[in-house]
Amino acid sequence: MFALAQFGVLSALATALTSVLSALLLLALTRQLWSLRWSLTRDKESRLPLPKGSMGWPLVGETFHWLFQGSNFHISRRERHGNVFKTHLLGKPVVRVTGAENIRKILLGEHSLVCTQWPQSTRIILGPNTLVNSIGDLHKRKRKVLAKVFSRGALESYLPRLQDVVKSEIAKWCSEPGAVEVYGAARSLMFRIAVGVLLGLRLEEERIVYLAAIFEQLMNNLFSLPVDAPFSGLRKGIKAREILHANMEKIIQEKMERQQVEDDFQDAFDYMLSSAKEHDQQLSIQELKEMAVELIFAAHSTTASASTSLVLQLLRHPAVVQRARAELEAEDLGCDRPVTTETEEEGDKQDQEEAHRLLGHGSPRSRSHIPVLTLDQLSRLRYLDCVIKEVLRFLPPVSGGYRTALQTFELDGYQIPKGWSVMYSIRDTHETAAAFQSPEQFDPDRFGPDRDESRSSRFSFVPFGGGVRSCVGKELAQIILKTLAVELVGTCTWTLATDNFPKMQTVPIVHPVSGLHVLCDLLLI
């Protein structure tokens, strides 16, 4: 009986082991077949091989590795396979690309080698009349219309109002009894700049807060599943878009009527209408509403991310702050302000509160010591310009972008088959570019006139992309960052409110994982 029992146990173990081995062999076989399936999709007319890499497991590819490993996923595979490697993410074959020359070919190949690729939910929510949804000649025509929105004359007209909003928000930060969460505060600041300065909407504080929440709802659902069902992310995003459109319609109608009798440029709507007329184009109210929401989208999260990274790096590098402050003093933009009498101070306070009421803000404006800025003054702040560039190199707001191959083409000795997705990496290119000495160090002087390390390789520094799809509002973004830096460095001090600096998450937008909490105080005169 005992021998029979032993035999039964051994038989069961053998059966179990056989089952496990069979399952493992089946998994290995299916993985090999999956890999073979993609090997067979290579373009037979090209003699070049597919890039090295793994297509992962059937159907899911390497998606779960990508989600759990974050930036380490790309780093480990780049080290193993090189600057161009293949993988399979979110149901699609993908070629990941790093390196200045490789990125150059992708960005300059728009409309010929590749075309832009946005998720379907993003295209639906933003609408058919946006740059996101435009290709070829239509994309070129729309960029021509938007070019005037970001012309030098337009930027000069925005700057005084932009500076006022920045002053006001910094005053709020400094009046907070506790710590300020910088990323959240920066998102609020960018929304106010977008709607109040760029679009010219004059709104009460309560309305601004409400629309900011609505816009956050739109942003949170831009990359949702493209399923239009009750309570779905797509439906929530569309609802948020419609609320934003409704709040813009009246002012757009008024501006369209006024444009027929006068050329008074105040905001982006005025510039878009004027530019369309110059190019013999007609913009409907629906087109203007969709373009307006796209402008907020473009100016919001990425600039908020860069603003947060700016504060983080200034906190980490006090010597940079001192040099920037010295440059402000040298350009007569420092804190030297004559002492005023009590009566004069009261008058100033009333003027500030009245201006603040017109801007649609509730709390008093900062008693900033920085005079009204001009583009010429900002352009003379060379060191501050280097600081902004180094922030954008060190922590680019967008880690990269997606394209779809329109035809099979060569890249770094490999073929990129037609129809495959191409994911180019801005962050990895900045970190590995041979043009940059000690790229792991935060060093604004690398962009100074004596070194200017980016000069030797144009596509080693691409925080705003490049080619025909480069960020149309990059000049405005840099002006916002510079104005914020001037006001922060020139009017207040800030200290980290936590024991340690936060870790940074890089997908989809660079931001602190648990927030960046700081204590902010106005400089004493």
Secondary structure as the mmCIF struct_conf table of DSSP 4:
data_model
#
loop_
_struct_conf.conf_type_id
_struct_conf.id
_struct_conf.beg_label_comp_id
_struct_conf.beg_label_asym_id
_struct_conf.beg_label_seq_id
_struct_conf.end_label_comp_id
_struct_conf.end_label_asym_id
_struct_conf.end_label_seq_id
HELX_RH_AL_P HELX_RH_AL_P1 PHE A 2 SER A 39
TURN_TY1_P TURN_TY1_P1 LEU A 40 THR A 41
BEND BEND1 ARG A 42 ARG A 42
TURN_TY1_P TURN_TY1_P2 LYS A 44 GLU A 45
BEND BEND2 LEU A 48 LEU A 48
HELX_LH_PP_P HELX_LH_PP_P1 PRO A 49 PRO A 51
STRN STRN1 LYS A 52 GLY A 53
STRN STRN2 TRP A 57 TRP A 57
TURN_TY1_P TURN_TY1_P3 PRO A 58 VAL A 60
STRN STRN3 GLY A 61 GLY A 61
TURN_TY1_P TURN_TY1_P4 GLU A 62 GLU A 62
HELX_RH_AL_P HELX_RH_AL_P2 THR A 63 GLN A 69
TURN_TY1_P TURN_TY1_P5 GLY A 70 GLY A 70
HELX_RH_AL_P HELX_RH_AL_P3 SER A 71 HIS A 81
BEND BEND3 ASN A 83 ASN A 83
STRN STRN4 VAL A 84 LEU A 89
TURN_TY1_P TURN_TY1_P6 LEU A 90 GLY A 91
STRN STRN5 LYS A 92 VAL A 97
BEND BEND4 GLY A 99 GLY A 99
HELX_RH_AL_P HELX_RH_AL_P4 ALA A 100 LEU A 108
TURN_TY1_P TURN_TY1_P7 GLY A 109 GLY A 109
STRN STRN6 GLU A 110 GLU A 110
TURN_TY1_P TURN_TY1_P8 HIS A 111 LEU A 113
STRN STRN7 VAL A 114 THR A 116
HELX_RH_AL_P HELX_RH_AL_P5 GLN A 120 LEU A 126
TURN_TY1_P TURN_TY1_P9 PRO A 128 ASN A 129
BEND BEND5 THR A 130 LEU A 131
TURN_TY1_P TURN_TY1_P10 VAL A 132 ASN A 133
HELX_RH_AL_P HELX_RH_AL_P6 GLY A 136 ALA A 147
HELX_RH_3T_P HELX_RH_3T_P1 LYS A 148 PHE A 150
BEND BEND6 SER A 151 SER A 151
HELX_RH_AL_P HELX_RH_AL_P7 ARG A 152 SER A 175
BEND BEND7 PRO A 177 GLY A 178
STRN STRN8 VAL A 180 GLU A 181
HELX_RH_AL_P HELX_RH_AL_P8 VAL A 182 ARG A 192
HELX_RH_PI_P HELX_RH_PI_P1 ILE A 193 LEU A 198
BEND BEND8 LEU A 199 LEU A 199
HELX_RH_AL_P HELX_RH_AL_P9 GLU A 205 ASN A 220
TURN_TY1_P TURN_TY1_P11 ASN A 221 PHE A 223
BEND BEND9 SER A 224 SER A 224
BEND BEND10 PRO A 226 PRO A 226
TURN_TY1_P TURN_TY1_P12 PRO A 230 PHE A 231
HELX_RH_AL_P HELX_RH_AL_P10 GLY A 233 ARG A 258
TURN_TY1_P TURN_TY1_P13 GLN A 259 VAL A 261
BEND BEND11 ASP A 267 ASP A 267
HELX_RH_AL_P HELX_RH_AL_P11 ALA A 268 GLU A 278
TURN_TY1_P TURN_TY1_P14 HIS A 279 ASP A 280
HELX_RH_AL_P HELX_RH_AL_P12 ILE A 285 ARG A 316
HELX_RH_AL_P HELX_RH_AL_P13 PRO A 318 ALA A 330
TURN_TY1_P TURN_TY1_P15 GLU A 331 ASP A 332
BEND BEND12 GLY A 334 CYS A 335
HELX_LH_PP_P HELX_LH_PP_P2 PRO A 338 THR A 341
HELX_RH_AL_P HELX_RH_AL_P14 GLU A 342 LEU A 359
TURN_TY1_P TURN_TY1_P16 GLY A 360 GLY A 360
BEND BEND13 GLY A 362 SER A 363
HELX_LH_PP_P HELX_LH_PP_P3 PRO A 364 SER A 366
HELX_LH_PP_P HELX_LH_PP_P4 ILE A 370 LEU A 373
HELX_RH_AL_P HELX_RH_AL_P15 LEU A 375 SER A 379
TURN_TY1_P TURN_TY1_P17 ARG A 380 ARG A 380
HELX_RH_AL_P HELX_RH_AL_P16 ARG A 382 PHE A 394
BEND BEND14 LEU A 395 LEU A 395
BEND BEND15 PRO A 397 PRO A 397
STRN STRN9 VAL A 398 VAL A 398
STRN STRN10 GLY A 400 ALA A 405
BEND BEND16 LEU A 406 GLN A 407
STRN STRN11 PHE A 409 LEU A 411
TURN_TY1_P TURN_TY1_P18 ASP A 412 GLY A 413
STRN STRN12 TYR A 414 ILE A 416
TURN_TY1_P TURN_TY1_P19 LYS A 418 GLY A 419
STRN STRN13 SER A 421 SER A 425
HELX_RH_AL_P HELX_RH_AL_P17 ILE A 426 THR A 432
TURN_TY1_P TURN_TY1_P20 ALA A 434 ALA A 435
BEND BEND17 PHE A 436 SER A 438
TURN_TY1_P TURN_TY1_P21 PRO A 439 GLU A 440
BEND BEND18 GLN A 441 GLN A 441
HELX_RH_3T_P HELX_RH_3T_P2 PRO A 444 PHE A 447
BEND BEND19 GLY A 448 GLY A 448
TURN_TY1_P TURN_TY1_P22 PRO A 449 ARG A 451
HELX_RH_3T_P HELX_RH_3T_P3 GLU A 453 SER A 456
HELX_RH_3T_P HELX_RH_3T_P4 ARG A 458 SER A 460
TURN_TY1_P TURN_TY1_P23 PRO A 463 PHE A 464
HELX_RH_3T_P HELX_RH_3T_P5 GLY A 467 ARG A 469
BEND BEND20 SER A 470 SER A 470
TURN_TY1_P TURN_TY1_P24 VAL A 472 GLY A 473
HELX_RH_AL_P HELX_RH_AL_P18 LYS A 474 THR A 491
STRN STRN14 CYS A 492 LEU A 496
BEND BEND21 THR A 498 ASN A 500
HELX_LH_PP_P HELX_LH_PP_P5 PHE A 501 LYS A 503
STRN STRN15 MET A 504 GLN A 505
BEND BEND22 VAL A 507 PRO A 508
STRN STRN16 ILE A 509 ILE A 509
STRN STRN17 HIS A 511 PRO A 512
TURN_TY1_P TURN_TY1_P25 VAL A 513 SER A 514
STRN STRN18 HIS A 517 LEU A 522
HELX_LH_PP_P HELX_LH_PP_P6 LEU A 523 LEU A 524
#
